[in-house]
Amino acid sequence: MPAKRTLLIVEDDVAFANALRRSFERRDYETHICQSVDGVLSLIGSVAFRYAVVDLKLARGSGLECVKALHEHDPETSIVVLTGFASIATAVEAIKLGASHYLAKPANTDDIEAAFAKAEGDASVPLTRRSTSIKNLEWERIHETLVETDFNISETARRLGMHRRTLARKLDKRPLK
């Protein structure tokens, strides 16, 4: 019987993390769950992870910090960032920090495993022109600034030149998770 594949799930939504864990364990993965950056930092010294699924927005910290720590510890770890708050800015940062793939929620175990298997880029992807609405451009700029400020709402609002409550209302309409 082949050795178990080790997987780290970094997710602060306990129900979703447990569902992922059960699904991956049925596929013969040895799984570990963390809910924060601190949890990842305490585990990476004791367990060698071949795979990791990292939620972008955690209750305590950013998934990008987890990606960076995992990649610095072992560049061979295949890291998939999974988020309900996808943007170009965070996708670029995740890849720069060492993620091998970036998936928007909802994604299932099949999608994540396919992302693990696809380590190389695909130059044959068709180049298409996509029209971007003003709302999407605004949202991408807001998210880019949130990442720059480590998700500090007050500082993000200041940099964007808007009132903090206005930014909070916009974020309530399109939650980070």
Secondary structure, DSSP 8 states (H G I E B T S, - for coil): ----EEEEEE-S-HHHHHHHHHHHHHTTEEEEEESSHHHHHHHTTT---SEEEEESB-SSSBHHHHHHHHHHH-TT-EEEEEESS--HHHHHHHHHHT-SEEEESS--HHHHHHHHH--S--TTS--------HHHHHHHHHHHHHHHTTT-HHHHHHHHTS-HHHHHHHHHHS---
